[in-house]
Amino acid sequence: MEKIIIIGGGGHAKVVIDILQSMETYDIVGFTDNDDQHLSLCGIPYLGNDAILPALLEKGITKFCVAIGDNRLRKKLFHNLVTSGFKPASAISPFAYVSHHAKIGRGVVILPGAVVNSCATIEDNVIINTLSGVDHDCIIYSHAHIAPGASLTGNVTVGEGAFLGAGSKVIPGIEVGEWSIIGAGSVVLSNVPPNVTVVGVPANKIANRG
Ligand SMILES: CC(=O)SCCNC(=O)CCNC(=O)[C@H](O)C(C)(C)COP(=O)(O)OP(=O)(O)OC[C@H]1O[C@@H](n2cnc3c(N)ncnc32)[C@H](O)[C@@H]1OP(=O)(O)O
């Protein structure tokens, strides 16, 4: 089995480890984290902080998966690792449904119970979290996160780095702007501009994001 490292040692790393183990495609060498208080996570050893990465590359370990929920930090680490010569791997649960007609980018994480339906596009480094739904013809741009139980109907577009909170719902054809946040449980009935936070039913803007 090909060797892989996990970047990040928080809660999201626990589920990514679980998925990679259930895929039976990769041998997880360990995880890195800049908090050096770790010893192991779900039985997977702590390797060190980011300073260890060049040595791992020299040993021929090239595959990585960034297991960090924060979209901006996940983007930064993804780019740093790709630029350094590492290769992103996707972690797709065997208990998710991903249509053969969907396009899946690099370093994508799809959790158990999620559905990615026909002709949807999921770009690089996106998280499709537990029990969420991305229906036909949706486009999820890089570094976005669809949180647990969020439901996107057909033809929804989610901009780079946007975050759709747990249980949020988006009606067909809506565009969610890049780096915007949709609050948990919100129902989005109209387009959301970039860099704002919207909440409620129907979702309304409560803040601009810097
Ligand atoms: C596996 C995992 O755990 S993945 C992680 C999943 N996480 C989530 O889904 C979290 C989603 N986060 C939220 O919904 C947050 O409440 C946010 C991001 C929308 C807002 O957070 P903050 O910016 O800290 O806003 P804050 O808590 O100060 O609330 C501001 C106002 O909006 C209201 N509000 C906040 N979130 C919501 C919401 N989801 N729905 C309705 N109203 C909301 C608050 O009640 C408050 O109203 P008030 O000013 O009248 O008192």
The ligand as a MOL file (V3000), in Angstrom:
LIG
                    3D

  0  0  0     0  0            999 V3000
M  V30 BEGIN CTAB
M  V30 COUNTS 51 53 0 0 0
M  V30 BEGIN ATOM
M  V30 1 C -17.8680 17.9250 12.2220 0
M  V30 2 C -17.9970 19.4100 12.5240 0
M  V30 3 O -18.1340 19.7960 13.6430 0
M  V30 4 S -17.9380 20.4960 11.1860 0
M  V30 5 C -18.2950 22.0990 11.8600 0
M  V30 6 C -19.7510 22.5060 11.6770 0
M  V30 7 N -19.9240 23.8060 12.3080 0
M  V30 8 C -20.9800 24.5870 12.0760 0
M  V30 9 O -21.8860 24.2500 11.3320 0
M  V30 10 C -20.9410 25.9270 12.7680 0
M  V30 11 C -21.7450 26.9940 12.0140 0
M  V30 12 N -21.5670 28.2460 12.6840 0
M  V30 13 C -22.5880 29.1220 12.9290 0
M  V30 14 O -23.7460 28.8720 12.5870 0
M  V30 15 C -22.1720 30.3980 13.6520 0
M  V30 16 O -23.2010 30.7440 14.5450 0
M  V30 17 C -21.8700 31.5660 12.6670 0
M  V30 18 C -20.5000 31.2450 12.0160 0
M  V30 19 C -22.9120 31.6900 11.5820 0
M  V30 20 C -21.8130 32.9100 13.3710 0
M  V30 21 O -20.8690 32.8700 14.3650 0
M  V30 22 P -20.4120 34.2880 15.0080 0
M  V30 23 O -19.8140 35.1410 13.9240 0
M  V30 24 O -19.5570 33.9460 16.1810 0
M  V30 25 O -21.7700 35.0020 15.3960 0
M  V30 26 P -22.4900 35.1410 16.8250 0
M  V30 27 O -22.4950 33.8230 17.5440 0
M  V30 28 O -21.8680 36.3140 17.5040 0
M  V30 29 O -23.9820 35.4740 16.4110 0
M  V30 30 C -24.3330 36.6980 15.8420 0
M  V30 31 C -25.8390 36.7590 15.7610 0
M  V30 32 O -26.2930 35.8130 14.7690 0
M  V30 33 C -27.1550 34.8370 15.3780 0
M  V30 34 N -26.8030 33.5430 14.7890 0
M  V30 35 C -25.5710 32.9680 14.7840 0
M  V30 36 N -25.6130 31.8040 14.1130 0
M  V30 37 C -26.8860 31.6420 13.7140 0
M  V30 38 C -27.5250 30.6040 12.9840 0
M  V30 39 N -26.8420 29.5410 12.5470 0
M  V30 40 N -28.8350 30.7440 12.7170 0
M  V30 41 C -29.5300 31.8390 13.1570 0
M  V30 42 N -28.9610 32.8600 13.8610 0
M  V30 43 C -27.6540 32.7430 14.1360 0
M  V30 44 C -26.8510 34.8840 16.8610 0
M  V30 45 O -27.9530 34.4400 17.6200 0
M  V30 46 C -26.5490 36.3650 17.0490 0
M  V30 47 O -27.7730 37.0580 17.0730 0
M  V30 48 P -27.9500 38.3800 18.0210 0
M  V30 49 O -26.9440 39.3790 17.4950 0
M  V30 50 O -29.3740 38.7690 17.7890 0
M  V30 51 O -27.6440 37.9340 19.4040 0
M  V30 END ATOM
M  V30 BEGIN BOND
M  V30 1 1 1 2
M  V30 2 2 2 3
M  V30 3 1 2 4
M  V30 4 1 4 5
M  V30 5 1 5 6
M  V30 6 1 6 7
M  V30 7 1 7 8
M  V30 8 2 8 9
M  V30 9 1 8 10
M  V30 10 1 10 11
M  V30 11 1 11 12
M  V30 12 1 12 13
M  V30 13 2 13 14
M  V30 14 1 13 15
M  V30 15 1 15 16
M  V30 16 1 15 17
M  V30 17 1 17 18
M  V30 18 1 17 19
M  V30 19 1 17 20
M  V30 20 1 20 21
M  V30 21 1 21 22
M  V30 22 2 22 23
M  V30 23 1 22 24
M  V30 24 1 22 25
M  V30 25 1 25 26
M  V30 26 2 26 27
M  V30 27 1 26 28
M  V30 28 1 26 29
M  V30 29 1 29 30
M  V30 30 1 30 31
M  V30 31 1 31 32
M  V30 32 1 31 46
M  V30 33 1 32 33
M  V30 34 1 33 34
M  V30 35 1 33 44
M  V30 36 1 34 35
M  V30 37 1 34 43
M  V30 38 2 35 36
M  V30 39 1 36 37
M  V30 40 1 37 38
M  V30 41 2 37 43
M  V30 42 1 38 39
M  V30 43 2 38 40
M  V30 44 1 40 41
M  V30 45 2 41 42
M  V30 46 1 42 43
M  V30 47 1 44 45
M  V30 48 1 44 46
M  V30 49 1 46 47
M  V30 50 1 47 48
M  V30 51 2 48 49
M  V30 52 1 48 50
M  V30 53 1 48 51
M  V30 END BOND
M  V30 END CTAB
M  END
